[in-house]
Amino acid sequence: MEKLYKAIIGVVVIVVLCAILIKPTLNKINYGIDLQGGFEILYKIEPINPNESLKENDLTNTYNAIVGRIDSLGVSEPVITLEGNNLIRIQLPGVSNEDEARKRISTTAVLTFRDVNDNLLATSEILGNGGASVSQNPQSFQYQVKLDIKDTSTFYNITKSISQKTNNENMMIVWLDFNDLLDSYENEKTTCGKDANMKCISAASVKEGLNSESVVIEGSFTKEEAQELADLINSGSLPTKLTEEATPKSVSPSFGEEVIVKTGIAGLVTFIIISLILIFKYRISGLIGSVTLLVYAILVFITFNAVGGVLTLPGIAALVLGIGMAVDSIIISNERVKYEFLKGNGLTKSFKEGNKSSLIAIIDANITTLLAGIILYMFGESSVKGFALMLIITIFITVFTTVLLYRILLKSFVVTKVFNNKETLLYGKATEHKKHDYIKLSKYPIIISLIIIIVGVIFVFAKGFNFGVDFTGGTNINISSKEEIDFDKINEIVKEYDVVEYNHYLGDKKSGYIKLNDILDETSEIKIKNKLKEMGIQTSVNEISTLVTNTLTENAIRSLVYSLIAIIIYVAIRFNMNYAISGILMLLHDVFIILAIFAIFNIRVDFIIVASLLTIIGYSINDTIVVFDKIRENRKKMFRNRKKLTDEELRELVNVSSSVTINRNIWTSITTVVAVITLLFVGLNDLLTFNIAILIGLIAGAISSLLIGPTVWLYLEKRKMNQPEEDDDDEVQELKVKGVNS
């Protein structure tokens, strides 16, 4: 009994530690614009040359440069919108130094190399990408900026030419934002390189041609000033001039200030319900699983805070997916152990063999999702990158908590031998899996899916999607008044239009904004302005451009395609190509079902749907891999990996494998759906579109992975049986983790 007491104490200690860490961990979360608001700047975009006109390419390049500079600030997931023909609105979450942010964003940052007579010698084009870094002089310990030279030949010719001049003129001057009309070395030579805020940042004598791949800029830099200069150089120069159009202000969260509280309530309720389900289903192991989930949640947020993550709606989406995957790993482990009970094995052997057989399935399922997350992070931008960061963190924490911690805790109970012949108390009752003809049953969801997709396609061609302001553009109306603004009265004025959102600016009840899904014509604009003017409200009306959203959407699609390719390659290597093709078809099936239902019921499609689709793809591939892993395992056991199987044998293989995994599929889907439904029940109507998409995707994903996917694999495998086949060894090397399955 002493061992049992130690095991119980260990679990209690973990619960107490989690209880202590919950509040400080949650208090440190940095929320995004959509959940907590942030800091907003509105800039007017002008060409650097006043004689030139502003082109669309200038706007795109300006946007890209600003994104790079915001990244250098360490700010994640900014909200950037283009309005009218020459305005850009930037909203930043979690900015501690607003003045630094304004300076970093708007500085043109054109780096040039000149002689003492201000003649241009070279620009930053001779530098490599990301070619500036901070270093320290080993003698003086002074901070300096190191420049990596890409075009060494040009740099050598320039420096050699300068070195041949007289002592007073053999100088190379490094300028930031040199103005031909205002700046000259003659005026700056006494202070050049001595004041970090000066535009003349370095003046160095050149005594010979420099055939070097790097040079350093020395000056009176602090570490922070040197880093700022390096970041500006690396993020590239702005192709346009930015001028602040309005006083920077704090903005309200787009989903309402109460959304964080409601999301917290939803999270707590979800945890309680999932814990009750696990305890009901698996008894003591379910209770330990609930403790593991608590540890999982705490570690996810601690890690997320440590890497400077910003929690936005896509991050919550990834967290929902992560919870589903964590619960899934617990259920897989428990079901495999109970399956061993049915073979007549005792608790100790069942625990060892069950964990051994479940480990490969869990690792494979998580690696496919991890690959997708890494690709999305590498190539994604904004909310896609935020989603990917949270997803990657949840996967690593899932593996740690459910593969290591959960099994170690359970093993501490198993080795007590108190539960020998009392397996039901530890794991719940093990029941025989009912055998059904799942291949025969699959024809019904296949027919229903085809009908939904075909009808959806018809609606898309007949009516199109109900795109929101993110994709179609719209109108942003900035309002200000000497009195507090009553949005109920304003709503009466704009109710005939499609209002997306309206709100006060944080801390300022006398100003705010209205965002419309409609692009106002001149008559409507004048009408609204006049009515608001009668209320004593001043207005500024600007059309919202789709340029930024289109760029983000293209980036998201491209990242998604790369992720699917990575998944195909991995599954083809770990299983074979038929598994890979079946898996990808199931992912596309789930995506098409969501889009079809949105088209049929005219549900608004905003950029938020990207987070929903990414979540479902991650969930679905996880589900599908678990089923495929069981097919592969059973093929080895039932037919000793025989290459040629008859149609009847293949059918039996799929049906047996599906009967074993159906219990796990159902309960995993239920626990994940609980999280989504809870968000709806606590009144988060702002997230309605997101939740609808997730709910549809979860149902479609569960059905496709259990019924449709294996049927597609069966069809492909039958074709393969009738063709000359190369060696295809499905045998997988056992993964062993000390103290868990060895």
SULVEN-V714384 format. One record per backbone hydrogen bond with DSSP energy under -0.5 kcal/mol. CO is the residue of the C=O (numbers start at 0). NH is the residue of the N-H. Records with the same first field share a line. If there is no record, write none. Layout:
CO->NH / NH
//
This chain:
0->4
1->5
2->6
3->7
4->8
5->9
6->10
7->11
8->12
9->13
10->14
11->15
12->16
13->17
14->18
15->19
16->20
17->21
18->22
19->23
20->24
21->25
22->26
23->27
24->27
25->28
28->30
29->310
31->34 / 35 / 36
32->36 / 253
33->254
37->250
38->91
39->248
40->42 / 89
41->244 / 245
42->87
43->45 / 242
45->240
47->49
48->51
54->57 / 58
55->59
56->60
57->61
58->62
59->63
60->64
61->65
62->66
63->67
64->68
65->69
66->70
67->71
68->72
69->72 / 74
70->73
73->75
77->79
78->90
80->88
81->544
82->85 / 86
85->44
86->82
87->42 / 89
88->80
89->40
90->78
91->38
93->95
95->97
96->100
97->101
98->102
99->103
100->104
101->105
102->106
107->237
108->110
109->176 / 177
110->123
111->174
112->120 / 121
113->172
114->117
118->114
121->112
122->125
123->126
125->149 / 150
127->130
130->147
132->145
134->143
136->140
141->136
142->218 / 220
143->134 / 145
144->216
145->132
146->148 / 214
147->127 / 149
149->151
150->154
151->155
152->156
153->157
154->158
155->159
156->160
157->161
158->162
159->163
160->163
161->164
165->168 / 169
168->170
169->205
170->172
171->203
172->113 / 174
173->200 / 201
174->111
177->179
178->182
183->186 / 187
184->188
187->190 / 191
190->193 / 194
192->219
194->197
198->175 / 200
199->192
201->173
203->171
204->206
208->210
209->211
212->148
214->146
215->217
216->144
218->220
220->142
221->225
222->226
223->227
224->228
225->229
226->230
227->231
228->232
229->233
230->234
231->235
232->235
238->47
240->45
242->43
248->39
249->505
250->37
252->255
255->258
256->259
257->261
258->262
259->263
260->264
261->265
262->266
263->267
264->268
265->269
266->270
267->271
268->272
269->273
270->274
271->275
272->276
273->277
274->278
275->279
276->280
277->281
278->282
281->284 / 285
282->286
283->287
284->288
285->289
286->290
287->291
288->292
289->293
290->294
291->295
292->296
293->297
294->298
295->299
296->300
297->301
298->302
299->303
300->304
301->305
302->306
303->308
304->307
308->29 / 310
309->311
310->31
311->315
312->316
313->317
314->318
315->319
316->320
317->321
318->322
319->323
320->324
321->325
322->326
323->327
324->328
325->329
326->330
327->331
328->332
329->333
330->334
331->335
332->336
333->337
334->338
335->339
336->340
337->341
338->342
339->342 / 344
340->343
345->349
346->350
347->351
348->352
349->353
350->354
351->355
352->356
353->357
354->358
355->359
356->360
357->361
358->362
359->363
360->364
361->365
362->366
363->367
364->368
365->369
366->370
367->371
368->372
369->373
370->374
371->375
372->376
373->377
374->378
375->379
380->383 / 384
381->385
382->386
383->387
384->388
385->389
386->390
387->391
388->392
389->393
390->394
391->395
392->396
393->397
394->398
395->399
396->400
397->401 / 402
398->402 / 403
399->403 / 404
400->405
403->407
404->408
405->409
406->410
407->411
408->412
409->412 / 413
410->414
412->415
413->416
416->419
418->421
421->424 / 425
422->426
423->427
424->283
425->284
428->430
431->433
433->435
435->437
436->440
437->441
439->442
440->443 / 444
441->445
442->446
443->447
444->448
445->449
446->450
447->451
448->452
449->453
450->454
451->455
452->456
453->457
454->458
455->459
456->460
457->461
458->462 / 463
464->466
465->604
467->470 / 471
468->472
473->543
474->476 / 515
475->477 / 541
476->513
477->539
478->511
479->537
484->486
485->488 / 489
486->490
487->491
488->492
489->492 / 493
490->494
493->496
496->498
497->516
500->514
502->512
503->251
504->507
507->504 / 510
508->484
509->480
510->504
511->478
512->502
513->476 / 515
514->499 / 500
515->474
517->519
520->524
521->525
522->526
523->527
524->528
525->529
526->530
527->531
528->532
529->533
530->534
531->534 / 536
532->535
535->481 / 537
537->479
539->477
541->475
542->83 / 544
543->473
545->549
546->550
547->551
548->552
549->553
550->554
551->555
552->556
553->557
554->558
555->559
556->560
557->561
558->562
559->563
560->564
561->565
562->566
563->567
564->568
565->569
566->570
567->571
568->572
569->573
570->574
575->578 / 579
576->580
577->581
578->582
579->583
580->584
581->585
582->586
583->587
584->588
585->589
586->590
587->591
588->592
589->593
590->594
591->595
592->596
593->597
594->598
595->599
596->600
597->602
598->601
602->465
603->605
604->467
605->608
606->609 / 610
607->610 / 611
608->612
609->613
610->614
611->615
612->616
613->617
614->618
615->619
616->620
617->621
618->622
619->623
620->624
621->625
622->626
623->627
624->628
625->629
626->630
627->631
628->632
629->633
630->634
631->635
632->636
633->637
634->638 / 640
635->639
638->641
642->644
645->649
646->650
647->651
648->652
649->653
650->654
651->655
652->656
653->657
654->658
655->659
656->660
657->661
660->664
661->665
662->666
663->667
664->668
665->669
666->670
667->671
668->672
669->673
670->674
671->675
672->676
673->677
674->678
675->679
676->680
677->681
678->683
679->682
682->684
683->686
684->687
686->690
687->691
688->692
689->693
690->694
691->695
692->696
693->697
694->698
695->699
696->700
697->701
698->702
699->703
700->704
701->705
702->706 / 707
703->708
706->710
707->711
708->712
709->713
710->714
711->715
712->716
713->717
714->718
715->719
716->720
717->721
718->721
719->722
727->729
733->735
736->739 / 740 / 741
//
